[in-house]
Amino acid sequence: MLDWLKSSLPARAGLAVALIASLALSSAFSAVLIAWVSEDDAAAINMAGSLRMATYRLNWQLEADATPQRIAELRDDMQQRLASDALRHMLDRENDSPLRQAFERVQRQWQEQLQPALERGDREGFQARSEAFVDELEDFVLLLQKQSERRQGWQQSIQGAALLLTVVILLIGMFELQNSVIAPLQELVGATERFRAGDLDARIEYRSSDELGQMADSFNAMADAIEESHHTLESRVAAKTRELEQSNAALELLYQSSRSIASQPVNAEHLDGLIDSFQQRLPGLNLSLCLKGERGEPAGHLIALHGDTTREVCSPSDCATCSRQRMHNRIAVPISSQGDTLGDLRAHYLDGHAAHPWEVELIQALANLIGTSLSLERQRERDNRLLLLDERTTIARELHDSLAQALSYMKLQVSRLQTLIRRGESGEQLLLVSDELREGLNNAYRQLRELLTTFRLQIQDGGLDQALNDTAREFAERGGMRVRLDCQPLAFFSLSATEQIHLLQIAREALSNCARHAQASLATVQLRQHGEEIELLVEDDGCGIKQGFDPRQHHGLSIMQERARGLGGHLSIVPRAPHGTRVQLRFCPEFLRETHS
């Protein structure tokens, strides 16, 4: 029971309330009981006092020689008073008490002395004994008063004790309230405020087996769990942050590597640097890149790159005895390029632990990047071969259409000169043929220089606009004419290198014709975009060309038409009103043609 009271605040509060209620009920009950017991005291005291007055009245009547009837009435009244209910009820509750003894003496004195004296008519005897009777009555009344006062004292004592006990219980309750309720609650509120403010070390020092003690224990346990979870989350966040930093660093490396791959040729040194940088981003990781030959070729030798200065050239049979093949938790990711397997990327950690899923994904991304780089390198090689073949084809066509024709003409002139010499023709005829031969040589030399200029032509960092500007300035100085250039910015796409070269060569050939044949004073070059088509317009104010001319008989115009067909466009050469020539080229760039298709 005591343990239960100690472990329950409501039980202790209920006990205090029950004690106070019990004291209040006890006090009230005692007051009611004493009041009920003392309700006849006043009547008994009055009745006892009236006995004294009745005795005096009898003495007065006897002194006044009252009639016997009057004396008999007063005697009966005295007898009734002595036998009254007020005195009888009070005396019934008193057994062998001084009060009862005093009353019995009064009754005995009345019955034995005073009443017989009245019946005998002995006035002197009655008066002589009435003083002693009155003294007995006085003692009896005094005892009645003392008994009433004693009962009142009991009631006051009971109420005072109840009040004192109530005050003591209230003081104990207030002390318990302060120590067991208010102080723990204040400590609990303070601890929760500190905990909410971020002080994870906040704890409640209050210890008890009651409800607040259990709440304090629960709060402390909850705070311990939250603090432990916070520390766990901090460690996890720190670990995840490190992983993300490493992953971001690896992704940054992949990004930078992809940029360098797109702009630089791929070789063993480049791949070594890529592998070494990747290993530095993931400490403890060891990578090996094993590459074999082209598809369809026998893999007589393999090359193994390890990301440092160590490189190995081995045969496929060495893979079975390679120590790197027996590493614990080893990962092998194939290197593929356009469906061809070029080798594999092997990875393991030096401490032997298994790679995390995100690390496996990064290693797979590295393998894909290496495969992409090798594929791009192959594509570069193929493109270079195609460009080389295309360039050789262009050179051959240019030589055939220009210098070869001139040399053939000179060969015919030489044969003609030899024939004239054998015939013995005149010197004038021979001089005419030699002049034609010299003119042919000059034309061949000029075409050779133009071809050399064409083959050496490059688009510098300024782009096509700068190249057109330089071309306009060059022919303005060479031809002694004004060249006005109007180049509008093109759309977001850029022309390929081949398209820019063809466009520039057509502009140069048109300006060359203006300077050499048209005798123009002003030439205009315009570059515009109309929808998806690019337009190059070259106009001059020279002598113009004749209607119905055959472009095939003009070497430069034929080359311009050939370049226009290479661009997939249309070239038109028409007279310009009122005089001059208009050269117009319209074509759709390769970028838009691919998008269109």
TIVEXNU-599771 format. One line per 5 residues: number of its first residue (from 1); their letters; for each residue x, y, z of C-alpha. Coordinates in steps of 0.5 Angstrom, whole numbers, plus 500, padded with zeros to 3 digits. Layout:
% TIVEXNU-599771
NUM	A	X Y Z  ... $
% end
This chain:
% TIVEXNU-599771
1	MLDWL	500 500 500  506 505 502  509 503 495  503 504 492  502 511 495 $
6	KSSLP	509 513 493  509 511 486  502 515 485  501 522 485  493 522 484 $
11	ARAGL	493 517 490  497 522 494  493 527 492  486 523 493  489 521 500 $
16	AVALI	490 528 502  483 530 500  480 524 503  484 526 510  481 533 509 $
21	ASLAL	474 531 508  474 526 514  477 531 518  471 536 516  466 531 517 $
26	SSAFS	469 529 523  469 536 526  461 537 523  459 530 526  462 532 533 $
31	AVLIA	459 538 533  452 535 531  453 530 536  455 535 542  449 539 540 $
36	WVSED	445 534 540  447 531 547  447 539 550  440 541 547  437 539 554 $
41	DAAAI	443 543 558  439 549 557  433 547 559  435 543 565  439 549 567 $
46	NMAGS	433 553 567  429 548 570  434 548 576  433 555 576  426 555 576 $
51	LRMAT	426 550 582  430 555 586  425 561 584  419 556 586  422 555 593 $
56	YRLNW	423 562 594  415 563 592  413 558 597  417 561 602  413 568 600 $
61	QLEAD	407 565 600  408 561 607  410 568 610  404 571 607  399 566 610 $
66	ATPQR	397 564 603  391 559 603  392 551 603  390 551 596  395 556 594 $
71	IAELR	400 552 598  398 545 595  398 548 588  405 551 589  407 544 592 $
76	DDMQQ	405 540 586  408 545 581  415 544 585  413 536 584  412 537 577 $
81	RLASD	419 541 576  423 536 580  420 530 575  420 534 569  423 531 562 $
86	ALRHM	428 536 561  432 534 568  430 526 567  433 526 560  439 529 562 $
91	LDREN	440 525 568  438 518 564  445 519 561  448 520 567  450 514 571 $
96	DSPLR	453 515 578  456 522 576  456 528 581  451 531 577  446 525 578 $
101	QAFER	448 525 586  447 532 587  440 531 584  438 525 588  440 529 594 $
106	VQRQW	436 535 592  430 530 591  431 526 597  431 533 601  425 535 598 $
111	QEQLQ	421 529 599  424 528 606  424 535 609  421 540 605  415 536 602 $
116	PALER	413 533 609  414 540 612  409 543 607  404 538 608  404 539 616 $
121	GDREG	404 546 615  410 547 619  412 554 616  418 555 621  421 548 619 $
126	FQARS	420 549 611  423 556 612  429 553 616  430 547 611  429 551 605 $
131	EAFVD	436 555 605  440 548 605  435 546 599  437 552 595  444 551 597 $
136	ELEDF	443 544 594  440 547 588  445 552 587  450 546 587  446 542 582 $
141	VLLLQ	446 548 577  453 549 578  454 542 576  450 543 570  453 549 568 $
146	KQSER	460 546 568  458 540 564  455 544 559  461 548 559  465 542 559 $
151	RQGWQ	461 539 553  463 546 549  470 545 551  470 538 547  467 541 541 $
156	QSIQG	472 547 541  478 542 542  475 537 536  474 543 532  481 546 533 $
161	AALLL	484 539 533  481 538 526  483 545 524  490 544 526  490 537 522 $
166	TVVIL	487 540 516  493 546 516  498 540 517  495 536 512  495 542 507 $
171	LIGMF	502 544 509  505 537 507  501 537 501  504 544 499  511 541 500 $
176	ELQNS	509 535 496  506 539 491  512 544 490  517 538 491  513 533 487 $
181	VIAPL	509 537 482  512 544 481  519 543 481  519 537 477  514 540 472 $
186	QELVG	519 546 471  525 542 470  521 538 465  519 545 461  526 547 462 $
191	ATERF	529 541 459  524 541 453  526 548 452  533 547 452  532 541 448 $
196	RAGDL	528 544 443  533 550 442  538 544 440  542 542 447  541 535 446 $
201	DARIE	545 534 452  539 537 456  536 531 461  532 531 467  535 530 474 $
206	YRSSD	529 529 478  528 521 480  522 518 483  517 512 482  511 517 481 $
211	ELGQM	508 519 474  512 525 473  518 521 475  516 516 470  515 522 465 $
216	ADSFN	522 524 467  525 517 465  521 517 459  524 524 457  531 522 458 $
221	AMADA	530 515 455  527 519 449  533 524 449  538 519 449  535 515 443 $
226	IEESH	534 522 439  541 524 441  544 517 439  540 518 432  542 525 431 $
231	HTLES	550 522 432  548 516 427  545 521 422  551 525 423  555 520 421 $
236	RVAAK	551 517 416  550 524 413  558 525 413  559 518 410  554 520 405 $
241	TRELE	557 527 404  564 524 403  561 519 398  557 524 394  564 529 394 $
246	QSNAA	567 523 391  562 521 386  561 529 384  569 529 383  569 522 379 $
251	LELLY	563 525 375  567 532 374  573 528 372  568 524 367  566 531 365 $
256	QSSRS	572 534 364  575 527 361  569 527 356  571 534 354  578 533 353 $
261	IASQP	576 526 349  572 531 344  578 535 343  584 531 343  586 525 340 $
266	VNAEH	586 518 345  592 515 346  595 510 352  598 516 355  591 520 355 $
271	LDGLI	588 513 358  593 512 363  592 519 366  584 518 366  585 512 370 $
276	DSFQQ	590 515 375  585 521 376  579 516 377  583 512 382  585 518 386 $
281	RLPGL	578 520 386  576 514 389  582 512 394  584 505 395  581 503 388 $
286	NLSLC	585 499 383  584 500 376  587 496 370  585 497 362  586 491 358 $
291	LKGER	585 492 350  586 488 344  586 489 337  581 490 332  575 486 330 $
296	GEPAG	576 480 326  584 481 327  587 475 331  589 478 338  596 476 338 $
301	HLIAL	598 481 344  594 485 349  596 492 352  594 493 360  594 500 362 $
306	HGDTT	594 501 370  594 508 371  601 510 372  608 509 369  607 501 369 $
311	REVCS	604 498 362  604 491 360  604 488 353  602 481 354  599 475 350 $
316	PSDCA	591 472 351  594 466 355  597 470 360  590 472 363  590 466 366 $
321	TCSRQ	596 467 371  595 474 372  595 476 379  590 481 378  585 476 376 $
326	RMHNR	585 473 382  583 479 387  577 478 391  571 482 389  574 484 383 $
331	IAVPI	569 487 377  570 486 370  566 491 365  567 490 358  569 496 353 $
336	SSQGD	565 496 347  565 501 341  559 500 336  558 493 338  565 491 338 $
341	TLGDL	568 489 345  575 492 345  577 489 352  575 490 359  576 495 365 $
346	RAHYL	578 491 371  577 494 378  578 492 385  579 495 392  586 494 395 $
351	DGHAA	583 492 402  578 487 398  572 490 400  566 490 395  564 496 391 $
356	HPWEV	558 500 393  553 500 388  554 507 386  561 506 385  560 500 380 $
361	ELIQA	556 505 376  561 510 376  566 504 374  561 502 369  561 510 366 $
366	LANLI	568 510 366  568 504 362  563 507 357  567 513 357  573 509 355 $
371	GTSLS	569 506 349  566 512 347  573 515 347  576 509 343  570 510 338 $
376	LERQR	571 517 337  578 516 336  576 511 330  571 515 327  576 521 327 $
381	ERDNR	581 516 323  575 514 318  574 522 318  581 524 317  582 518 311 $
386	LLLLD	575 520 308  577 528 308  584 526 305  581 522 300  576 528 298 $
391	ERTTI	582 533 298  586 528 294  580 528 289  579 535 289  586 536 288 $
396	ARELH	586 531 282  580 535 279  583 542 280  589 539 277  586 536 271 $
401	DSLAQ	581 542 270  586 547 270  594 545 270  593 539 266  589 543 260 $
406	ALSYM	594 548 260  600 543 259  596 539 254  595 546 250  602 547 251 $
411	KLQVS	604 540 249  600 541 242  603 548 241  610 545 242  608 539 237 $
416	RLQTL	606 544 232  612 548 233  617 542 232  612 541 225  613 548 223 $
421	IRRGE	621 548 224  621 541 220  617 544 215  622 550 215  617 555 216 $
426	SGEQL	618 563 216  621 566 223  615 570 223  610 564 223  615 561 229 $
431	LLVSD	615 567 233  607 567 233  607 560 235  612 561 241  608 567 243 $
436	ELREG	602 563 244  607 558 247  609 563 252  602 565 253  600 558 255 $
441	LNNAY	606 558 260  604 564 263  597 562 264  599 555 267  604 559 272 $
446	RQLRE	598 563 274  593 557 275  598 554 279  599 560 283  592 560 284 $
451	LLTTF	591 552 286  597 553 291  593 559 294  587 555 294  590 549 297 $
456	RLQIQ	593 553 302  587 557 304  585 556 311  579 559 316  582 562 321 $
461	DGGLD	579 563 328  575 569 326  571 564 322  568 565 315  566 573 316 $
466	QALND	573 574 317  576 570 311  571 573 307  573 580 309  580 578 308 $
471	TAREF	578 576 301  575 582 299  581 586 302  585 582 298  581 583 291 $
476	AERGG	580 590 292  588 591 292  589 586 287  584 589 282  584 596 283 $
481	MRVRL	576 596 285  572 597 291  569 591 294  563 592 299  562 586 304 $
486	DCQPL	555 585 307  555 579 312  549 578 316  549 573 322  547 566 321 $
491	AFFSL	543 562 325  545 558 332  548 552 327  555 553 324  557 551 317 $
496	SATEQ	562 545 317  569 546 315  568 543 308  562 548 307  566 554 309 $
501	IHLLQ	571 552 304  567 551 298  563 558 300  569 562 300  572 559 294 $
506	IAREA	566 561 290  566 568 293  574 568 291  573 565 284  567 570 283 $
511	LSNCA	571 576 285  577 574 281  573 574 275  571 581 277  578 583 277 $
516	RHAQA	581 580 271  575 580 266  569 584 268  573 591 269  569 592 274 $
521	SLATV	569 598 279  565 596 284  563 589 287  558 587 292  559 580 296 $
526	QLRQH	552 579 301  551 573 305  544 572 308  540 566 311  533 565 308 $
531	GEEIE	529 560 312  533 554 312  537 556 306  544 560 305  545 565 300 $
536	LLVED	551 568 297  550 573 292  556 577 288  555 582 284  559 587 280 $
541	DGCGI	558 593 275  563 591 270  562 589 262  558 583 264  557 576 260 $
546	KQGFD	554 575 254  547 572 253  547 564 252  554 563 254  557 556 255 $
551	PRQHH	559 555 262  563 549 260  568 553 256  570 557 262  574 553 267 $
556	GLSIM	573 558 273  565 557 272  566 550 271  569 549 278  564 554 281 $
561	QERAR	559 549 279  562 543 281  563 546 288  556 548 288  554 541 287 $
566	GLGGH	558 539 293  554 543 297  548 540 294  546 547 292  544 551 286 $
571	LSIVP	549 556 282  546 561 277  550 566 273  546 571 270  547 578 267 $
576	RAPHG	545 584 272  542 590 269  544 595 267  550 592 266  555 587 270 $
581	TRVQL	554 580 272  550 577 278  553 570 281  548 567 286  549 561 290 $
586	RFCPE	543 558 295  544 551 299  541 548 305  547 547 310  548 539 312 $
591	FLRET	546 541 319  539 542 317  539 537 312  540 532 317  535 535 321 $
596	HS	530 535 316  531 528 314 $
% end
